[in-house]
């Protein structure tokens, strides 16, 4: 997505006009304009020059974001966005407002104070009606000059046949002024003829104060709106303020402080205690504790030692470290977060399109209603002044701004709230759709579990101590490359056991290790392996069986034919996983665990986490097929962290990636959880639901305001209740409507997304039994065939065609590289039928899962 800054927009009609103009450019596949941030995101192959030309032709200005960025060390993305989001509008509007008020006070004194309450006038105006009229004209004209922006923008938009909110204000204020000038000339003519009754009549036809008051009140509204809009981007601004401005590099053995944009990949930099880490890198020397709250929201410092990664904007709390720069400029983790939040603000939620469609025809419709109103009152025998006042009221009370701001302000605040808590929504669509989930599918390893094996049980034999068992295990496992060995090594390091040198080490086929320690032969490995060497007591076998049922892997160790004991290792579930699953279920969401692990381990972990259903022994391709089937039952969220989860994350309605996961998984996902906590999944759903509710409230207010206000302004209720709206009060109402919408969106800042006490359980479309039936049929409806002999894409095509010709087969994904064919079926098909279909094409099938 290429982002542009757009200038000259004042309401939703403007943004709709820009979007329509750019969408017509050849090569543009998608365009989204944000009135809130005055930005535009464009996808496709169109050249920036074409896009900018289309915007300018529509009557607005545009420029590429980041055109002034530094070229030496990469863009300083945070500095760019900080400049773009700086509130430049409020000070300008504030100055206009102050001058307008200074001119409006004497105007209101003359028009209202003297005329209605007979307040005293200066001697040179006393009894001089023409001078009174001229004074009002000059003051009103001065206010119109100060607020000329409304007229310039309004009439340019009208010239381009795309009237906007400024057009309504300019027409309303301009009509009041022009009619008042006519009344002033008519009064002068009447005075010259000595017709004093006509003079007094025309005096009451002056609307100079309405022309000026309309502009001033709209300016008040614009200032309130600008200040509130500035607050909606506070979260993004706070992220930008975290970005370091300088770095201390080591060059020729000396420390040199440079601007952050001058840091290049491969540069060495030093960070002292209390300083921010300037760019993403790796620790070369030194140890420290780093506070990563800026990125993850976690306030507990993380220990860093040589070889550990560090991220820009995190705080070095204790030691002096030397690091090497790995990612700089727009490639740092912080810059990517800022980019992600900004991109989300530049996209449109589906619900916003409703408001956009209305905004596109709203202003022309209002102008039409105002003209009809004037004509009807004139036909009813009312004076031109009365009819004009009703038409002006219609123009100035109508508010397309409230419609245009209803969605983007809520999206920006919700997105900012998520970013501060480490929950990043990549687009406005993902923020809206996440809360509609009915099924959440969780990967096991790294999502429900920690992803790192840990020692859970130490069970020494009859004549052995825990310390001796751990020493022997440590001696053997320190030379092993097996993932489970890391758990024993970590526990030994925690227990401060000194490493002892082992000789004749050998990794034995069949899940075993052997070596000699102090002249004694050690064996370690699975129960099957050790049982070939020694006899394992029944009590220890039963204990191992229980551990296996709980999803743990029992490892046995022996010394010179004697059993030292058993150590159980498992990928333990995260502390917050059961709570997160329970919160999801309380929201009316079905929770499924999807894993490639064996059935028994998966069932054990699933039981501990409390999920509704477990689907085990699924290959990566199979995960995508399972998601496709579950989508038939309702909206599906997939939560994962690995490369093998990427296809499923893409296939799901919403993909959520754990922040500690792989870059591929994060790229494939719609939402990223920076803290890698499963409890952030229900928090993201809560935030999405709260944001959508806020959008509905905003749209309701914006629509109902216009539905009530326009008939009142047109004078529909005058014959019934005598209700008549002065144009000045219409302008005040218009100003407040936008302010109310933005203020309501700001209430989201008070939302507590981790508070489950107010969760409302939604009706569950898919029952637990239905889900169980769906998942139990999984093995029958998705099968993976191992096929030999495929050498190229032509082979793939032959196997695919043969399988898809089988009755009941919906699709077949074939890969000659992997030597597999993943078959998705609408009804169960036997292995023999599938095997026969493939082998008829002369490709042997060696296995079917």
N, C-alpha and C positions, 0 to 999 in steps of 0.2 A: 504494500500500500504506500503510495506517494502522498505526502501531506502538504497542504498549501495553507497559507494564511489568507483569509478573505476579508476585505474591508468594505464598508458602506452598507452592511445589512442592519436592519432595525427591527424586523419581526419575522414571523414564520413564513409569511408570503415571500419575503426576500430569499430566505434559505431555499424555499421550494422552487423559486425562479432560477436560482443559481444551479441547483441540483438538476433541474430539467434541461437547462442549457448545456451543462457539461455532459450529461448522459447522451446527448445527441452527437457528441464528437466521435468520429470514427476511431475505433480502437479502445474506447472506454467500456469496460465490462461492468463496472459498479462505481457508484459515486454516492458519498454520504456527506452532507453538510451539517455542521454543528453551529447553531446560533449562539449557544452558550459560550463556546471557546473561540468563535469566529474562525473556525478551521474547516478544512475539507479534506477527506480522504478519497483518493482516486485509484482504482485498480484497472489494469489493462496495459496496452502497448502504446497508447497515445503519447505524443511528445508533450513536455510541460508547456512549450510555447503555444501549442494548440489549445490546451486546457485554459491557460491564462487568457488567451484571445477570446475564448467563448465566454468567460466570466466578464471580461471587459465589455464585450458586445451586449451582454445582458444589463449593463449599467453599473457594474461593481468593480472592485479592484482585487487582484490576486497576486501572490508571490509564493515561491517555493520556500518551505521551512528549511532553515539551515543553510541558506545561500551565503551567509557571512561567516560560516564556521571555520575554525582553524584548520589548516591543511597539513600541519607538520606532524602531529602525533595522533591524528584522528579527531573526530568531532567531540567537543565537550557538550554532550546532549543535554545534560542537566542545566548548563548555563544558557543554552539556546531556549529551552522551554521556560526557564525562569524568567527570561526577558519577554517571551511571548505571553506568559500568563500574568505579567506585572499589570496591576490595575491602573491603566493609563486613562481610562474613561471617567472614573469618578472625579478626579481633580478638575477636569475640563467642564463636566456637567455642573460641578459645585460652583465654579466661577460664574457660569451662565445663570445659575439659579440666584446667586447673591445679587447680581446686577438686575435681574428680572424683578426680584422682590423690592429692590430700592426704587425702581420705576413704578412698580405696581401699587405701592402704598399710596403715593399721591394721587394716582389715577382712581383708585377705589374711594379715596376721600372725596374727590370731585364728583364721581358718578353715583356713588351710593350714599356717602356721608351727608353731602349737601342735599342731594335730590330727595332722599328718603327721610333723613332725620334733621334736615335744615341746619347742618353744621355751618359755622361762619366761613366766608371766603375772603381771600385777599381783596383789597380795594379795587385793583384793576380788573378783577373778574366779577365783582358785585354788580348784578343786573345786566351784565354783558353776555348774552346767550351765545353769540358767535364766538367770542373769546373762550368761553367755557368749552364749546365744541372743539375749537382748534387745539386747546390745551390737552384735551382727551385724545385727539387724533395724534398729536406729536408724541405723547407718552406711549400710546399703544403701538405706534410705528417704531419707536425706539426698541420696545420689547420684541417686536417682530424681527427687527434687524439682529438683535442679540441672539434670537433663536432661529436664525435663517436656515439652520441645518434641516429643520423640518420641511421647509418650503423647497429647498434645493433637492433633497432626497425624494420628497413626495412627488414633485412635478417631473423629475427625471424618470422616476418609476412609472408615472402615468404616461409619459412620452414613449416609454418602452412597452406600453400596454401590459404592465405588471404592477398595478397599484398595490401599495403596502400600507402599514399603519401610519407612516409619515404622511401619506397621501390623504388619509382621513383627517388627520390633525390639520394639515395645511388647508384642505378644503373647508373644514369647519371654521377655523380661525380666519381664513381669507374671506369667506362668505360674510362672516360677522363684520369684518372691517370694511369690506366694499359696500355693504348695505348701509353701514353707519356713515360712510363718506357721502353716499347718496342722500341720506337723511339730513346731513349737515348742509349740503348745497341747497336742498329743498327748503330747509329752515331759513337759510340766508335769504332765499328768494321771497319767502313768506314775510320775513321781517321787513324787507325792502318795500313790500306791498302794504305793510301795516297790519297784516293778519296775525294778531298775537295769539289767538286760539290755535291756529295751525302751528305757530312757533312752539308753543308748549307741547302740542301733540308730537311734533317731530323730536323734541328734546327727550321724550320717553321712548323714542324709537332707536336711540343710540345703543349700540352693542360693542362699543370700543372696549369696555371693561371685560366683556365675554371673550373677545378676540385675544386680549392680553392674558386673562386668567386661564383660558384653555392652555395656552403655551406654557405658562408658569407651572400650572398643576401637573401637566404632562412631564415637565422637566423635573419636578419633585419626584414623580413616580420613577422616572428614568434613573435618578440618583439613588433612590432606595433600591431599585432593581440592580443597578451596577454594583452597589455595595454588597448586596446579598449574593449576586452571581460571583463576586470575588471570593466570598466565603465558601462557595461550593467547591472551589478548586484548592482549598486550604490543604487538603491531604496530599495533593500532587505537589504543591509548593513546598510542603514540609519534607517530602522526599528529595526535592531538588536542593534544598538547603543543606541536606546531609552530604552532598557531593563535595569532596575536598577540592580546594582551589590550587594547592601547591604540593610538591613532592620533593623529598631530599634524596637526590641521586648520588651514587658513588662513581666518580669519574677520575681516572688516573690516581686512585687512592685518596682522593679528597671528596668531602661532602659538599654538594652544590644544590641549592634550593632553586627549583624551576617551576614554571607554571604547569598545571596538570596536563595541558594540551601538548606539552613538549615531551612527555614520557612516551617512549617507544617500547615495543615488545622486545624483551631480552635485557632491558636496562635493569641495573641493580639499584635498589633503594633501601633506605634504613628507616625504621619507625621506632621512636622512643616511647616510653610509657606515657599515656595520656594523649597521644597523637592518633589521628585517624589514618587508616591504611589508604593510600591514595588510589591504587588501581588493583585489579585482580592479579594475584601472583602466587608464588610458592615460597615457603620459608626455606632459606639456605642455611642460616645459622641463627642460634639463639632459641630460647624458649619463652613463652608468654601465655597469658590468658587473654582471649579476645572476646569482647562483647559484640555479638552479632545481632543485637536487637534491631538495628537499623534495617536489616533485611528480613529477619525471620520473626521479629517481635519477642524472641526469647531473651530475657534479661540475664539468665545464668551464663557467665563467661565460658568459652570453650577453650580448652588447653591446646596450644599449638607448639609443634616441635619441627625440626628439619624434615622436609618432605610433605608437610601438611599445606593445604591450600588456604589462602586468605582472600577476602573480598573487599572491594572498595567501599569506603564509608563506614566500615566496622571500626571499633575502637580498641586500640592496644592498651590494655590495662596495667600490665605489670612489667614484662621484660623488654630488653632491647633486641630487636630482630632485624636481620638482613634478608631481603627477599628479592626474587627475580620477577619482573613484570611478564605476565602471560597474556592478559587481555587489557586493552586500553581504550579510551574514548567510548564510542557507542557499543563496544563489545563487552563492557564490564557488566556484572550481574545487576548493579544498581541502574545502569543506563537501560538495560533490557526491561527492568521493572517499570521505569519511567515511560519507556516507549510503549510497553504493553498497556499501561493505564491510559496513556494519551490516545493510543489507537482505539481503545474501547470507547473513549469519549467522542472520537471522531466517527464512530459507527452509529447506526440507528437501530433501535429495538423495533421489532415488528409492530408493536402497539403504537409507535410514533407515526407510522405510515397513515394511520386513521386520521390523526390530527393534521398531518401534512396535506392529505387530500382535501380536508375541509378548509384549511388555510389557503389553498390555491384558488378557491372560488369565493372565499369569505369577503374579501375587501370589495371586489366588484359587486357582489350581492348587496353589501351594506350601502354602497353608493346608490345602487338602484332603489333600495328601500327608502333612502333619504329623499330622493327625487320624487318617488311616489307619495311619500308623506307630505311634502310641500304641495304637490298638485292636489291631493285630496282635501287638505285644509283650505286651499284657495277656492276649490269648487264648493266647499261647505260654507263659503261666504266670509271666512276669516281674513284679517289683514295680512299684507305681505310680511310684515314684521313677525306676527304670530306664527305664520306658516314656516317662515325661515328659521325661527327659533326652534321649532319642532324638528326640522330637517337637520339643523346643526347639532342638536342634542343626539340624534341618531348617529351622526358621523363620529362624534367624540366619545360616546359611551361604549361603542363597539371596540372589542379588544382582541385582535388576532395574536397579540404578544402572549397572552396567557395560554392560548392554545399551543403556540410554538414552544413555550418554555416548559409546559407541563411534564413532558417526558425527559428531555435532556438534563434538566437540573436534578431530577431524582436519580437518573443514571449516573451522573457525575458524583453526587454525594455518596450513593451506594457503592460505586466503584472505589472512591477514595476511602470510605470506611473499610472496605475489604482489604485494600492495599496496606492500610495502617496495621491491620491484624494479620498480614501475611497471606491473604486470600486474593489472588489476582485473576480477575475475569478478563479474558482477551478481547471480548467484544460485548456490545450492549445486548446482542442476541443471547449470549451465554448467561448474562446476568438475569435476563428475563426468563429464560427457559429452565434454568437450574431448579427453581422453586416448584416446577410442575412435575418433577420426577415421581414415578410410581414404583419403580424397581431400582435399587442400587446394587450393582455387581462389584464385589471387592476382590482384587487379587490377594493371594495369601502372603507370599514372601515379600517383605519390605513395606507392605500396606497394613495388613492386620498384624503381622509379626514384625520384629525388628530387622530381619534380614541378616542378622549376625548370630551364628550359633553360640550358645552359652551352656556352661555346665549347670545342670539342674539337680543332679543327685550324685553323691559319692558314697558307695556302699563297699567298705573293705571286707575282705574275707575273714575267716575265723581267727587266724594268727597274724593279722596285719593291721596296721594303723592307717588312718586317712592320710597322714603325712607321707608314710612310706609308699602307699599306693600312688599318690600324686607325684612323688619324686620319680618313680619308675615310669609313670605315664608321660611325664615331662621329658625325661631322657629319650624316650622312644619318639614322641610326637614332634620334638623340636627339629627333627630332620625330615619330617613328613610334609608333603605338599597338599595333603587332603584338607578341604575346607573345615572339617570337624576338628582338625588338629589345632586350629586357631583358638577354639574355645578353651582347650586345656592349657595352651600356652598363656592365654590371658589370665586364667585363674592362678597359674603358677607364678606369674609376674606379680599379681595382686597379693599372693601369699608370701612373696619374697623368698621363693625357693631358688637356691643357687643352681645354675645349670651344670650338669655333669656330662663329661664326654663319654659317648657310647661308641663302641667299635663294631665292626662287621655288620653295620646297619644294612637292612634290605627290606624293600617293600615287596611283600609276597603276594602273588596273584591269589585272589579270593578274599579281598578286604582284610589283609593282615600286615603286620610289621614285625620284624625280629631284629635283635641286636644283642651285644654282650656288654654288661655293665659289671665291673669288679669281678670278672671271671664267671658271672652267672648269666645264663641265657634268658632273655626277656622276650615274651610274645605279647602282642596287643592286636585287637581287632574285633570283628563281629563274633556273635555267639557261635555261629556255624564254624568259623575259622578256629576259634579257641577250643571248641569241643573235639576237634580232631587231635589236639595236642594233650589235653587233660580232661578229666571228668569234672563237669560243672554240677555242683549240688542242686537238688531239686528246688530248694528254697530260693537259691539265686536265680534259677531259670524262671521261677514264677514271678520273681521281682522284675526280671528283665521283660517278661511278657506284659506285666502291668504297665511298665514304662513305655513299651511299644504301643500299647493301646491308647496311651496319653499323647502319642505323637512324638515321643522321644526316641533317640537312637542309643541303645545300650552298647558300650564298648568294654570288653573284658581284657584283663591283663594278668599274666602269669610269670613266675620266676622259678626256673629250674623245676618245672613240673608241678608247682604249687600255685593255686589260684590266689592272686593278690586282692582281687575284687572287681567291681564294676563301676564305671563312671558313665552316667547318662547325659547325653548332650542333645539339646533341642534348640530350634529357632523359636524363642519364646515370644508370646504375643505382647504387643505394646500395652502399657498400663491403661491407656485410655480407650483401647479397642472395644472391650465389652460395653463400656458406657456409651460410646459413639453408636454402636449397633442398636442398643436399647433406645436411644434418643430417636434414631431413624424409624424404628418400629413404632414408637409413640406418635410419630408424625403420620402414620398410616402408610409407611413405605416398606415394601418387602425387600429383605436383604439376602443376597446370594453370594456365596464364596466360590470363586472360580480359580482353579489351580491345576498345574500339571503334575503335582505330587500324587503319591499313591493314595488309594481310597482310605486306608486306615489312618494314616497321618492326617489327612485332610479332615476326616470326620472328627478326630480328636481336637484339632485346632478350632474347627467350626463349633463344636460343643462348648469350648471355653469362651469363644467370642459371642456365642448366642445367636448365630445367624439362622435364618429361616430354612435355608437349603444349602447343600454343599454339592458342587460339581467338580469331580476330581479327574485326574489322568487325561487332561485336555491339552493337546498341542497348541502352539500359537495360532495356527490357521483355524483350529477347532474353536478357539476362544471367540474369534470373529464370527464364526457360524452360530455359536450359542447366543451371542448378543443379537444377531439378526433374528433368531427365533423368539427371544424374549421381547423384542421390540413389537412383535405382533400382539403382545398382551398389554403393552403400555409404554410410557416414556421411560427410557433406560439411561441411568448414569453408570459409567464404567470408571472405577478408580484403580489406577495401577502405577507402576514405577519403572518397569523394565522395557527393554527393546521388544521383548516378546508380547508386551501389552499394547504396543503401538497400533496394530491393525484393529484390535477391539476398541481402543480409545477413539479411533477415527470412525468406526462403525456405529458406536453408541450415539444417542441423541445429544448427550453431553459427556465429554471425556474429561476426567479430573486426574491430573498428574501430581504425584508426590514430589515435592521440590528437591528431595535428595536423590531423585531417580535420574535416569539417563536423559541426555539432551534430546534423543529421538522421541522418547515418551512425552517430554515436556512440549516439544514442537507439535506433536499429534493431538495434544489435549486442548480443551476450550478453557479450562480453569486450572491454575497452578497453586498448590498449597506449599508456601515457602517453608512453613514450620515442620512439614512432614508428619503432622499429627492427624490421626483419623477423626478426632473430634472436630476438626475444621470442616469436615464434610457436612454434618448437620448444621453447622454454623453458616456455611455458604448457602445452604437451602433456606435457612431462616432469613438471611440477608436478602436473598432473591425474592422471597415471598413478601418481605416488608417493603422492598423497593417497588414491587409490582402493585402492592396495595396503595402505596403513596402516589404512584402514577395514576391509578384509578381515581383517587381523591382529587388530584390536580385536574385531571380531564373533566371530572364531574363538575368541579367548581367553575372551570373555564367555560364549559358548555352551558351550565345552568345560569351563569352570570349573564351571558349574552341572550339566552332565551327569555330571561326576566327583564333585563335592562332595555333591550331594543324596543319591545312594545310599549314600555313605560315612557321612553324618550319620544317615541312617535306620537304619543298622546292617545293611545288606544283606550286608556282608562278615564280620560277626561269626561266623556259623556256619562260614565257609570258612577265613578267615585270623585270626580273633579281633580284627580291627581295630575299635576303638571310638573315637568322636570325642567329646571333652569339649565342651560348648556354648561354653566360653570360647575354645577354638581355632577353633570355627566362626565366632564373631564376629570373631576376628582375621583369618581368611581372607576374610570378607566385606569387611572394611575395606581389605585390601590389593588386592582385585580391582579396585575402582574406581580406586585409586591407580595400579595397573599400567597400566590402559587409558589414563588421562590422560597418564602418563609416556611411554608408547609414542607417543602423538600428538605430544608435545613433541619427539620425535626428528626430526620433519619440519623443525624449525628448523635442523638441521645439513645439510639437503639442498641440494645445489648444482645449481640448475636450469639453469645455463648450461654445465654440464659434459657434453659429448657422449660422453665416453670409455666410459660405462657404459650407453649406449643399447642396448636389446634390440630387434632387428628382429622385428617381428610379421609373421605370415603375411599377405601381400597378397592380398586377395580379388579385386581387379580387376587383371588383367595389363596390361602396357604396350601390348600389341597390341590388347587389348579396348578400352582407353581410347582408343587412336588411332582405332579403328574408330568408337567412339562420337562422338568429336569431329569426325572427317571427315564423318560423316553429319549434323553439326549444321546445316550450311547447307541441307541438303535437308529436315530435320525442323523447322526454325524459319525462317519467312519473314516479312518485314515488307512489307506492301503500303501504298503511299501512295494514299489514296482522297480524291477531291475531291467536294464537294457535300454532305457531312454537316453538318447544322446543329444537331442536338439529340440527346437521348438516344434518341428514337424511331428516328432514323436509325441510331444505333449498334446498336440492337436488331435492325433489319432486316438490316444487314450481318453482324452476329454470327450470326444465325439462318441466313443464306444460306451462310456459310462452314462452320459446324458441321454443315450438312446434307451437305457434300461427304464422300464416303467416304475415310477415312484421316485426316481432320482431328479431332484430339482436343479442341482448345480454340481459341477466338479471342478476343483481348483488343482491343477496338475503342475508339478515342477520337476523338470529333468535334473536340475541342480541338486535338489534335496532327495530326489528319487521317491516322491510321495504323490498321492492323489487323495485330496480331502473331499469326501462326497457328502453332500447335504441332501436329505431325503424328505419327502412329504409324508411317506408311509414307510414302515420298516421293510428293508430288503435284505435277504439272507446273504451271508458271506459268499456262499457258493455261486450265487447269481452274479455278484460283482466280480469275483475271481474269474469266472468263465468269460465275462464280457471283455476283460482286459487281456486274458491269455489267448483269446481268439485273434488278437492283434499281434501275437508272438512276443508279448512282454510278460515274463514270469512275475507272479505276485508271491512275495515271500512271507508277508505278514499282513494281518488286518486287525486294527484296534478300534 
